[in-house]
């Protein structure tokens, strides 16, 4: 079953490829410029999803990660969150075709529709570099709120480039998604922001070279001390 819940779909977000008219080409661009299959397999491996866990894909986009996560039986309870209705419609078609049970939520990541401590795992891929520093901090605080004690966070996103070719690729990312939103990522500060938000065991698991730069995979756990 696929259910699309609408709570907030207003303006104020950056479309997947910055300009809405490019959204239909997002999957093809992601496939050839980010090594999408490779890094998402690695991300799910580090996330270590388990049967019946409640899992939120934050900034789920067109649903590629949700389809991959739904390949086990019994699987986790999957919830995809995005603020862009156009990509969620694509996600709905994709997960329906794959017969994956998912709840899709049209909401702002700074105000998630989940109760405190009700989520086991939050995963996110290529989402945080769309956010300004203050918004990153607010979203991390919201993730911390919905995760249960010991809950897990697994993030894949752009990191600091290494070498000339990856710097050129990072320049393309900066041009498409804006200098200010991408600065923390391309300066290699995302793991630091996660730690500052109060998460424990923050580890950069991998730095993968891809055509548009370097993708970092970062894991963390929700602190046992919720105070």
C-alpha positions in Angstrom: 0.0 0.0 0.0 1.2 3.5 -0.8 -0.4 6.4 1.0 0.4 10.1 0.3 -0.2 12.3 3.3 -0.2 16.0 2.7 0.6 18.4 5.5 2.8 21.1 4.1 3.6 21.6 0.4 4.2 25.3 0.2 7.0 27.3 -1.3 10.4 27.8 0.2 12.3 24.6 -0.8 14.9 23.9 -3.5 13.7 21.5 -6.2 15.8 18.4 -6.8 17.8 20.0 -9.6 17.3 23.6 -8.5 14.9 24.4 -11.4 11.5 22.7 -11.5 11.6 22.1 -15.3 14.6 19.8 -14.7 12.7 17.5 -12.3 11.7 14.9 -15.0 15.4 14.3 -15.6 16.5 13.9 -12.0 16.7 10.1 -12.0 18.9 10.0 -15.1 21.2 12.8 -13.8 21.5 11.1 -10.4 22.3 7.7 -12.0 25.2 9.1 -14.1 26.7 11.8 -11.9 26.5 10.4 -8.4 27.1 6.7 -8.7 23.7 6.4 -7.2 23.4 2.6 -7.0 26.8 2.2 -5.3 26.5 4.9 -2.7 22.9 4.0 -1.8 23.8 0.3 -1.4 26.6 1.4 0.9 24.2 3.7 2.8 21.7 1.0 3.4 24.4 -1.4 4.5 25.6 1.0 7.2 22.0 1.8 8.2 21.5 -1.9 9.0 17.7 -1.8 8.6 15.9 -4.6 10.5 12.4 -6.1 10.0 9.5 -4.1 11.5 11.7 -1.1 12.4 10.1 2.3 11.7 12.3 4.0 9.1 12.1 7.5 7.8 13.7 8.5 4.5 14.2 12.2 4.9 14.2 14.1 1.6 13.2 10.9 -0.2 12.9 12.5 -3.6 11.7 10.1 -6.3 11.8 7.0 -4.0 14.9 5.1 -5.2 16.2 4.5 -1.7 12.8 3.5 -0.5 12.5 0.8 -3.2 15.9 -0.5 -2.3 15.1 -0.6 1.4 11.8 -2.4 0.7 13.5 -5.5 -0.8 13.4 -7.6 2.4 10.5 -9.6 3.8 9.3 -8.9 6.5 10.7 -5.5 6.0 10.8 -2.2 7.9 7.9 0.2 8.1 9.0 2.8 5.5 8.0 6.5 5.5 9.2 8.8 2.8 9.3 12.5 3.6 9.7 15.4 1.0 8.4 18.8 0.5 8.3 18.6 -3.3 5.0 17.3 -4.6 6.4 16.7 -8.1 9.1 14.3 -6.8 6.7 12.6 -4.4 4.4 11.8 -7.3 7.3 10.2 -9.1 8.1 8.3 -5.9 4.6 7.0 -5.6 4.7 5.6 -9.1 8.1 4.0 -8.5 7.2 2.3 -5.2 3.8 1.1 -6.6 5.6 -0.5 -9.6 8.0 -2.2 -7.1 5.1 -3.3 -4.9 6.8 -1.7 -1.8 4.6 -0.6 1.0 5.4 3.0 1.8 3.8 6.0 3.4 4.8 9.2 1.6 4.5 12.5 3.5 4.4 15.9 1.9 5.9 17.8 4.8 8.6 20.2 5.8 11.5 18.3 7.4 11.6 20.9 10.2 8.2 19.8 11.4 7.9 16.0 11.0 4.5 14.4 11.7 5.9 11.7 14.0 5.6 11.5 17.8 8.7 12.0 20.0 10.9 8.9 20.1 8.6 7.0 17.7 11.2 6.3 14.9 14.0 3.7 14.9 16.1 4.9 11.9 16.4 8.0 9.8 18.2 7.8 6.5 18.8 10.6 4.1 20.6 10.9 0.7 21.6 14.1 -1.1 19.3 16.2 1.0 21.3 18.2 3.5 23.2 20.1 0.9 20.0 21.8 -0.1 19.7 23.5 3.4 21.3 26.6 4.9 23.3 26.0 8.1 20.5 27.2 10.4 18.0 24.9 8.6 20.4 21.9 8.8 20.5 22.5 12.6 16.7 22.7 12.9 16.3 19.5 10.8 18.9 17.6 12.9 17.0 18.7 16.1 13.8 17.4 14.6 15.5 14.1 13.7 16.7 13.9 17.3 13.2 14.5 18.6 11.5 11.7 16.6 14.3 9.1 17.0 14.0 6.8 20.0 16.8 6.4 22.5 19.6 4.7 20.6 17.9 5.3 17.3 20.2 5.5 14.2 20.9 8.1 11.6 22.6 7.3 8.3 23.3 10.1 5.8 24.9 10.2 2.4 25.7 13.6 1.0 28.3 15.7 -0.7 31.6 16.1 1.2 34.8 18.0 0.7 36.3 17.4 -2.7 39.7 15.7 -3.1 41.9 16.5 -6.1 41.3 18.6 -9.2 38.6 16.6 -10.8 36.4 16.4 -7.8 36.8 20.1 -7.2 35.5 20.7 -10.7 32.6 18.5 -10.0 31.9 20.2 -6.6 31.8 23.5 -8.5 29.0 22.1 -10.6 27.1 21.1 -7.5 27.7 24.5 -6.0 26.4 26.2 -9.1 23.2 24.1 -9.3 22.3 24.1 -5.6 23.8 27.4 -4.4 26.9 28.5 -2.6 25.4 29.0 0.8 23.5 25.7 1.1 26.4 23.6 -0.1 29.1 25.3 1.8 29.0 23.2 5.0 29.0 20.0 2.9 31.8 21.0 0.5 33.9 22.2 3.5 33.5 18.8 5.1 31.5 20.0 8.1 28.4 17.9 7.9 29.6 15.3 10.4 30.6 18.2 12.8 27.1 19.6 12.5 25.6 16.2 13.4 27.8 15.9 16.4 27.0 19.5 17.5 23.3 18.5 17.3 23.8 16.0 20.1 24.3 12.8 18.3 26.7 10.1 19.5 29.1 7.8 17.7 29.3 10.1 14.6 31.4 8.3 12.1 32.3 9.1 8.5 32.0 5.5 7.2 33.1 6.2 3.6 34.2 8.9 1.2 33.3 7.8 -2.3 34.6 9.5 -5.4 31.9 10.1 -8.0 31.7 12.1 -11.2 30.5 15.3 -9.4 32.9 15.1 -6.4 32.9 13.1 -3.2 29.9 11.6 -1.3 30.3 11.0 2.4 28.4 8.4 4.2 27.9 9.3 7.9 26.3 7.3 10.7 25.3 8.4 14.2 23.1 7.3 17.1 20.6 9.2 19.2 22.1 10.0 22.6 20.9 7.9 25.6 20.6 11.2 27.4 17.6 13.1 26.0 18.0 15.9 28.4 
